[in-house]
Amino acid sequence: MPSLSSFINSSQYSLESTTNPLLAGMQLGSTYTAPVFNGLSGAAGNDPGGLFGWLVYSRSTVWAPATTAKGNTTATYIVYTNPQDFVGDLNALSGITSCLITAPNSGGTYGLFQTDGTDGLSINLKALTPGTDFLFAINYLAYGGNLIITGSPTGFNNYQADTENVLDIIIGQAGTTQLCQWMINQPYTAGVFPSVADASGVTGNGYTLSNYTALLGSSALTTGSTVANRLFNVYGLKTVTAVDTTTLLSNSKLTYTIPAVSDVGGFFTRAKNRNETYLTVAGIDRATVLNGNIINPIDWQDTLKTTLRTNRVNFFVNYNPKFLGSDLVGATANSLISSDDRIGPSRLRSALSQSMTSIGLKYLFDLNDATTRAQVRAELQSALDPFVSYIDTSATQIICDSSNNTNNSSTLNMTVIIKPILSIDSFAVNVTLTQ
């Protein structure tokens, strides 16, 4: 029976573990539609909703009877904590002809992989759209993070509501209107997207970022700390050569190239696990790829580095081993770079804003006077304790007094000024809450 297990065989798939997993979301497909198997060789004659649809079908129907089903057809998200469970759900489809592997013209265009000729020694495979989505997912899962797969951003909302967790990042194979506009109201979630396509149409090989004015629907959102400081753009292509896929099809192999956004998501995972989220996700110690090779790195002295940095596009450095050599955020080009333009301080700002909001809500309905404000300042001081490794404490200021508040006002204003240790610049986090 066909199986995807060879993809995660330890002989060709390195796997890391974490004690503090990152929560990453991927939209891999669309809303589930029950497949109808009327194609040639019993292949699905309709799109079940891409990879997400196949997973829903596997968990709700193939794992039948209902007493052993792992999910239901109304699911809007599926959570995976390891690649084995992810592959296991898809392997349950192996009894359904042409879902996992098909030959050209067999009617299996909605499946994962297809034969693509031979090289005289073995059969070559190529990934169809659900198969490409599968590759993005297993490349991320190799780093030990948790993956929330959805068919639409609604699934992200439902996951967060059901679990009371906040997604650390979402990973997109391209910048899309759906994903970018979902991020507008997600102040603590970063988005990892590839650079635009080059002249030959290869996404992740262009020197500029996506047109975020169009994607976000407003030029006002392409600067400042509303959304722009949570967009992480990547110039990087990862090639995986001659993957042994013999469990999928005897004597077969697969070579593929995809934007390296899944691996950058893995670097976020490493940074979180090492408590370095508020420093950076880049650098040789935390940003080298697993299970493949970056094919478009740049030399550190290359003038292209200046172009990419100005364009707020991060790149891999041509070193041994290759590593992510930039950690800038942004939604528009700008040659001026401050601490606010780096992912570590940007994440620090988001975390502080979240903590300050939580503290402020405790006191919002108390009398806004000197006593209450002193209590707020004391709690804000304590709230900074988890961040002392990442900031210059001698430059920290906490302001919640008569200078930014009015006695008996229904509005509570709080300001914390900090200087990240990897920066010469300070920045202010302002939170205003009104009854």
C-alpha positions as CSV (number, residue, x, y, z in Angstrom):
1,M,0.0,0.0,0.0
2,P,1.3,3.5,-0.8
3,S,2.6,5.4,2.2
4,L,4.3,8.7,2.9
5,S,6.4,7.3,5.7
6,S,9.7,7.4,3.7
7,F,9.5,11.2,3.8
8,I,10.2,11.2,7.5
9,N,12.5,8.2,7.7
10,S,15.4,9.1,10.0
11,S,17.9,8.2,7.4
12,Q,16.9,11.3,5.4
13,Y,14.8,13.4,7.8
14,S,16.4,15.1,10.8
15,L,14.0,16.0,13.6
16,E,14.5,18.4,16.5
17,S,12.6,18.4,19.8
18,T,11.5,21.4,21.9
19,T,10.3,21.9,25.4
20,N,8.5,25.2,24.6
21,P,7.0,24.6,21.1
22,L,6.1,27.4,18.8
23,L,2.5,27.7,17.6
24,A,2.5,28.1,13.9
25,G,-0.5,28.3,11.5
26,M,-0.6,27.3,7.9
27,Q,-3.5,27.6,5.5
28,L,-3.1,24.5,3.4
29,G,-6.2,24.1,1.2
30,S,-9.7,25.3,1.5
31,T,-13.1,24.4,3.1
32,Y,-13.8,20.7,3.2
33,T,-16.0,19.2,0.5
34,A,-16.7,15.4,0.6
35,P,-14.7,13.7,-2.2
36,V,-16.6,11.8,-4.9
37,F,-14.5,9.0,-6.3
38,N,-15.6,8.9,-10.0
39,G,-12.3,9.6,-11.7
40,L,-10.2,7.0,-13.6
41,S,-8.8,4.3,-11.3
42,G,-11.2,5.5,-8.6
43,A,-9.6,8.9,-8.2
44,A,-11.5,11.8,-6.6
45,G,-13.5,13.6,-9.2
46,N,-13.6,16.8,-7.2
47,D,-11.3,18.8,-4.9
48,P,-12.0,17.9,-1.3
49,G,-10.4,21.1,-0.1
50,G,-6.8,20.5,-0.9
51,L,-4.5,19.0,1.8
52,F,-6.8,20.3,4.6
53,G,-9.7,18.5,3.0
54,W,-7.9,15.3,2.7
55,L,-6.9,15.4,6.3
56,V,-10.5,16.1,7.4
57,Y,-11.7,13.2,5.2
58,S,-9.1,10.9,6.6
59,R,-9.8,11.8,10.3
60,S,-13.6,11.8,10.0
61,T,-14.3,9.1,7.5
62,V,-11.4,6.8,6.8
63,W,-10.8,6.3,10.5
64,A,-14.4,5.1,10.8
65,P,-16.4,3.6,12.4
66,A,-17.4,6.7,14.3
67,T,-16.1,5.3,17.6
68,T,-12.6,5.4,16.3
69,A,-12.8,8.5,14.1
70,K,-10.3,11.2,15.0
71,G,-12.3,14.2,13.8
72,N,-15.4,15.4,12.1
73,T,-16.3,17.0,8.8
74,T,-17.1,20.4,10.4
75,A,-13.5,20.8,11.7
76,T,-12.0,24.1,10.8
77,Y,-8.5,23.4,12.1
78,I,-6.3,20.4,12.9
79,V,-3.3,20.5,15.3
80,Y,-0.1,18.4,14.8
81,T,2.7,18.3,17.4
82,N,4.9,16.0,15.4
83,P,5.4,14.8,11.8
84,Q,4.6,11.2,12.5
85,D,0.9,11.9,13.4
86,F,0.6,14.2,10.4
87,V,1.9,11.5,8.0
88,G,-0.1,8.9,9.8
89,D,-3.4,10.6,9.0
90,L,-2.4,10.9,5.4
91,N,-1.3,7.3,5.2
92,A,-4.8,6.3,6.2
93,L,-5.7,7.4,2.6
94,S,-3.5,4.7,1.1
95,G,-6.4,2.4,0.5
96,I,-8.1,5.0,-1.7
97,T,-6.7,4.7,-5.2
98,S,-4.8,7.8,-6.5
99,C,-5.1,9.9,-3.4
100,L,-1.4,9.7,-2.5
101,I,0.2,8.7,-5.8
102,T,-1.1,8.7,-9.3
103,A,0.0,8.5,-12.9
104,P,-0.6,11.3,-15.4
105,N,-4.1,11.2,-17.0
106,S,-5.5,8.8,-14.4
107,G,-7.9,11.4,-13.1
108,G,-6.0,11.9,-9.8
109,T,-5.3,15.6,-10.2
110,Y,-6.6,16.3,-6.6
111,G,-4.1,13.9,-5.0
112,L,-0.7,14.6,-3.6
113,F,2.0,13.2,-5.9
114,Q,2.2,12.1,-9.5
115,T,4.8,10.1,-11.6
116,D,6.9,12.3,-13.8
117,G,8.9,10.0,-16.1
118,T,12.2,8.2,-15.3
119,D,15.8,9.0,-15.4
120,G,16.8,5.5,-16.5
121,L,17.4,4.3,-12.9
122,S,14.3,5.3,-11.0
123,I,10.9,6.8,-11.3
124,N,10.7,10.6,-10.8
125,L,7.8,12.1,-8.8
126,K,6.4,15.6,-8.8
127,A,4.2,17.2,-6.2
128,L,0.7,18.4,-7.1
129,T,-0.8,21.3,-5.1
130,P,-1.7,19.2,-2.0
131,G,1.7,17.5,-2.2
132,T,3.5,20.8,-2.2
133,D,1.4,21.8,0.9
134,F,2.5,18.5,2.5
135,L,6.1,19.4,1.8
136,F,5.8,22.8,3.5
137,A,4.2,21.2,6.5
138,I,6.8,18.4,7.1
139,N,9.7,20.9,6.6
140,Y,8.3,23.0,9.4
141,L,7.5,20.1,11.7
142,A,11.1,18.9,11.6
143,Y,12.0,21.8,14.0
144,G,9.7,20.6,16.7
145,G,7.0,23.2,16.6
146,N,3.3,22.7,16.7
147,L,1.4,23.2,13.5
148,I,-2.2,24.3,13.2
149,I,-3.5,23.5,9.7
150,T,-6.6,25.2,8.4
151,G,-8.6,25.7,5.2
152,S,-9.2,29.4,5.9
153,P,-8.3,32.0,8.5
154,T,-11.5,31.2,10.3
155,G,-9.8,28.1,11.5
156,F,-7.1,30.2,13.2
157,N,-9.8,32.2,14.9
158,N,-11.5,29.1,16.1
159,Y,-8.3,27.5,17.3
160,Q,-7.4,30.6,19.4
161,A,-11.0,30.8,20.8
162,D,-11.1,27.1,21.7
163,T,-7.6,26.8,23.2
164,E,-7.1,30.4,24.5
165,N,-3.7,30.2,22.9
166,V,-2.4,32.9,20.5
167,L,-0.6,31.8,17.4
168,D,3.1,32.9,17.5
169,I,3.4,33.0,13.7
170,I,1.6,32.1,10.5
171,I,3.6,30.8,7.5
172,G,2.4,31.6,4.0
173,Q,3.7,30.2,0.7
174,A,2.9,33.7,-0.6
175,G,1.5,36.9,0.7
176,T,-2.3,36.6,0.3
177,T,-5.1,39.0,1.0
178,Q,-6.8,36.5,3.3
179,L,-3.7,35.9,5.5
180,C,-2.5,39.5,5.5
181,Q,-5.9,41.0,6.4
182,W,-6.4,38.4,9.1
183,M,-3.2,39.6,10.7
184,I,-4.5,43.2,11.0
185,N,-6.4,42.3,14.2
186,Q,-3.8,39.8,15.6
187,P,-1.4,42.1,17.4
188,Y,0.8,39.3,18.8
189,T,1.2,37.1,15.7
190,A,4.0,37.5,13.1
191,G,3.7,36.5,9.5
192,V,6.4,34.7,7.6
193,F,6.1,35.2,3.8
194,P,8.5,34.7,0.8
195,S,9.7,37.6,-1.4
196,V,7.9,38.1,-4.7
197,A,8.6,35.9,-7.7
198,D,11.5,36.7,-9.9
199,A,11.3,37.2,-13.7
200,S,10.9,33.5,-14.2
201,G,8.1,33.2,-11.8
202,V,9.9,31.6,-8.9
203,T,8.5,32.9,-5.6
204,G,11.1,33.5,-2.9
205,N,13.7,34.4,-5.5
206,G,12.7,38.1,-6.0
207,Y,14.4,41.0,-4.3
208,T,11.2,42.8,-3.2
209,L,8.4,42.1,-0.8
210,S,4.8,41.7,-1.7
211,N,2.5,44.7,-2.4
212,Y,1.3,45.0,1.1
213,T,-0.7,48.1,0.3
214,A,-2.9,46.0,-1.9
215,L,-2.9,43.0,0.4
216,L,-3.7,44.9,3.6
217,G,-6.1,47.2,1.8
218,S,-4.4,50.4,3.1
219,S,-1.1,52.2,2.7
220,A,-1.6,53.4,6.3
221,L,-0.9,49.9,7.5
222,T,2.5,49.5,5.7
223,T,4.4,51.6,8.3
224,G,4.5,51.8,12.0
225,S,3.7,49.1,14.6
226,T,0.2,48.1,13.6
227,V,1.0,45.3,11.2
228,A,4.2,46.2,9.4
229,N,6.5,45.3,12.3
230,R,5.0,41.8,12.3
231,L,5.8,40.9,8.7
232,F,8.9,38.9,8.1
233,N,9.9,38.5,4.4
234,V,12.3,35.9,3.1
235,Y,14.5,35.7,0.0
236,G,15.4,32.0,0.1
237,L,14.8,28.8,-1.8
238,K,15.3,25.4,-0.3
239,T,16.1,22.4,-2.5
240,V,15.8,18.8,-1.3
241,T,17.5,16.4,-3.7
242,A,16.5,12.8,-4.5
243,V,14.2,12.1,-1.6
244,D,13.8,8.4,-1.3
245,T,10.0,7.8,-1.8
246,T,10.0,4.0,-2.1
247,T,7.2,3.6,0.4
248,L,5.1,5.8,-1.8
249,L,6.1,4.1,-5.1
250,S,8.7,1.4,-5.5
251,N,12.0,2.6,-7.1
252,S,10.9,6.3,-7.0
253,K,12.5,9.5,-5.8
254,L,11.5,13.2,-5.6
255,T,13.5,16.4,-6.0
256,Y,11.8,19.7,-5.1
257,T,12.4,23.4,-4.5
258,I,10.2,25.5,-2.3
259,P,10.5,29.0,-0.6
260,A,12.4,28.5,2.7
261,V,9.6,30.0,4.8
262,S,8.9,26.7,6.7
263,D,12.5,26.7,7.8
264,V,12.4,30.3,8.9
265,G,9.4,29.3,10.9
266,G,11.7,26.6,12.3
267,F,14.1,29.3,13.3
268,F,11.4,31.1,15.2
269,T,10.8,27.7,17.0
270,R,14.5,27.4,18.0
271,A,14.5,31.0,19.2
272,K,11.4,30.4,21.4
273,N,12.8,27.2,22.8
274,R,16.1,29.0,23.7
275,N,14.2,32.0,25.2
276,E,15.8,34.2,22.5
277,T,12.6,35.3,20.8
278,Y,13.3,38.9,21.9
279,L,16.8,38.9,20.5
280,T,16.7,37.5,17.0
281,V,15.8,34.5,14.9
282,A,18.9,34.9,12.7
283,G,22.5,33.9,13.0
284,I,24.6,30.8,12.5
285,D,23.7,29.4,16.0
286,R,20.0,29.3,15.4
287,A,19.3,29.7,11.7
288,T,20.7,26.9,9.7
289,V,18.3,24.6,7.7
290,L,17.4,21.0,8.3
291,N,16.9,18.4,5.5
292,G,17.9,20.5,2.5
293,N,20.0,23.2,1.0
294,I,19.6,26.9,0.4
295,I,20.3,27.5,-3.3
296,N,20.2,31.3,-3.5
297,P,22.4,32.6,-0.6
298,I,24.4,35.8,-1.0
299,D,27.9,36.7,0.0
300,W,28.1,39.0,2.9
301,Q,30.0,41.6,0.8
302,D,27.5,41.4,-2.0
303,T,25.8,44.8,-2.9
304,L,22.6,42.8,-3.1
305,K,22.6,42.8,0.7
306,T,22.0,46.5,0.8
307,T,19.1,46.2,-1.7
308,L,17.5,43.4,0.3
309,R,17.8,45.2,3.6
310,T,16.4,48.4,2.2
311,N,13.5,46.3,0.8
312,R,13.0,44.6,4.1
313,V,13.7,41.2,2.6
314,N,15.7,38.8,4.7
315,F,18.4,36.6,3.1
316,F,20.7,33.6,3.7
317,V,24.4,34.1,3.8
318,N,26.8,32.0,1.7
319,Y,28.8,30.4,4.5
320,N,29.5,26.9,5.7
321,P,26.9,26.2,6.8
322,K,24.5,28.7,5.2
323,F,22.5,30.7,7.7
324,L,19.8,33.4,7.8
325,G,21.8,36.6,7.9
326,S,19.1,39.2,8.4
327,D,16.1,39.7,10.8
328,L,14.2,42.8,9.6
329,V,10.5,43.3,9.6
330,G,8.5,45.6,7.4
331,A,5.9,46.1,4.7
332,T,7.6,48.8,2.6
333,A,11.1,49.7,1.5
334,N,13.1,52.0,3.7
335,S,16.9,52.4,3.9
336,L,16.8,53.7,7.5
337,I,16.9,50.9,10.0
338,S,16.2,51.2,13.7
339,S,15.7,48.7,16.5
340,D,12.0,48.7,15.8
341,D,12.8,47.2,12.4
342,R,14.2,44.0,13.8
343,I,12.1,41.0,14.7
344,G,13.5,40.6,18.2
345,P,12.6,44.1,19.5
346,S,9.4,44.0,17.5
347,R,8.4,40.8,19.3
348,L,9.5,42.4,22.6
349,R,7.2,45.4,21.9
350,S,4.3,43.0,21.2
351,A,4.9,41.0,24.4
352,L,5.2,44.1,26.5
353,S,2.0,45.6,25.0
354,Q,0.2,42.4,25.8
355,S,1.5,42.3,29.4
356,M,0.7,46.0,29.9
357,T,-2.8,45.6,28.6
358,S,-3.4,42.7,31.0
359,I,-2.2,44.7,34.0
360,G,-4.1,47.8,33.0
361,L,-7.4,46.0,32.7
362,K,-7.1,45.0,36.4
363,Y,-7.1,48.6,37.5
364,L,-9.1,50.3,34.7
365,F,-12.3,50.4,36.9
366,D,-10.5,51.5,40.0
367,L,-10.2,55.2,40.9
368,N,-7.6,56.8,38.7
369,D,-5.5,58.5,41.4
370,A,-2.0,58.5,42.6
371,T,-2.5,55.4,44.7
372,T,-3.8,53.3,41.9
373,R,-1.2,54.6,39.5
374,A,1.6,53.6,42.0
375,Q,0.1,50.1,42.0
376,V,0.1,50.0,38.3
377,R,3.8,51.1,38.1
378,A,4.7,48.4,40.7
379,E,3.1,45.7,38.6
380,L,4.6,47.0,35.4
381,Q,8.0,46.9,37.0
382,S,7.5,43.2,38.0
383,A,6.2,42.5,34.5
384,L,9.6,43.5,33.1
385,D,11.4,40.8,35.0
386,P,11.1,38.1,32.2
387,F,12.6,40.6,29.8
388,V,15.7,41.8,31.8
389,S,18.0,39.6,29.7
390,Y,17.0,41.5,26.6
391,I,16.9,45.1,27.6
392,D,19.2,47.7,29.2
393,T,17.5,48.1,32.5
394,S,19.4,51.3,33.3
395,A,17.5,53.0,30.4
396,T,14.1,51.7,31.3
397,Q,11.3,54.2,32.3
398,I,7.8,53.4,33.5
399,I,5.4,56.3,33.2
400,C,1.9,56.1,34.8
401,D,1.4,59.2,36.9
402,S,-0.1,62.7,36.7
403,S,2.1,63.5,33.7
404,N,0.1,61.2,31.4
405,N,-3.1,60.7,33.5
406,T,-5.8,62.9,34.9
407,N,-7.3,62.2,38.4
408,N,-10.6,60.4,38.3
409,S,-10.4,60.0,34.5
410,S,-12.0,57.0,32.9
411,T,-8.9,56.5,30.8
412,L,-5.7,54.9,32.0
413,N,-2.5,55.7,30.2
414,M,0.7,53.7,30.6
415,T,4.1,54.1,28.9
416,V,7.1,51.9,29.2
417,I,10.4,53.1,27.5
418,I,13.0,50.4,26.9
419,K,16.3,49.9,25.1
420,P,16.9,46.5,23.6
421,I,20.4,45.2,24.3
422,L,21.1,44.7,20.6
423,S,20.3,48.3,19.8
424,I,21.5,51.9,20.5
425,D,17.9,53.1,20.2
426,S,15.1,53.2,22.8
427,F,11.4,53.0,22.0
428,A,8.2,53.5,23.9
429,V,5.3,51.2,24.3
430,N,2.1,53.1,24.9
431,V,-1.1,51.5,26.1
432,T,-4.3,53.5,26.6
433,L,-7.4,51.8,28.1
434,T,-10.8,53.5,28.4
435,Q,-13.8,52.3,30.5
